[in-house]
């Protein structure tokens, strides 16, 4: 199953996000087989305010297991997380 995850940082969490980011990216490397695409959501000034991911998991429960252990969740960066099923038809890669 494919899922679209939109995760929004809490207020004034940019510094915390940058502190936790290496652990988040390390975790993403380990989950590479599950990732269709991922990136940072930006505010009007081009600063990160959250994350958008499209991921493959066998079930919503498996996705929830990932989310509860995600460093941005454990460290209190992501405040609001929205998840919905998605059917990716076209996935282009950059570069």
PyMOL commands that set and color helices and strands:
alter all, ss='L'
color gray80, all
select helices_A, chain A and resi 14-30+32-34+60-69+71-74
alter helices_A, ss='H'
color red, helices_A
select strands_A, chain A and resi 2-9+35-42+48-56+78-85
alter strands_A, ss='S'
color yellow, strands_A
deselect
rebuild
show_as cartoon
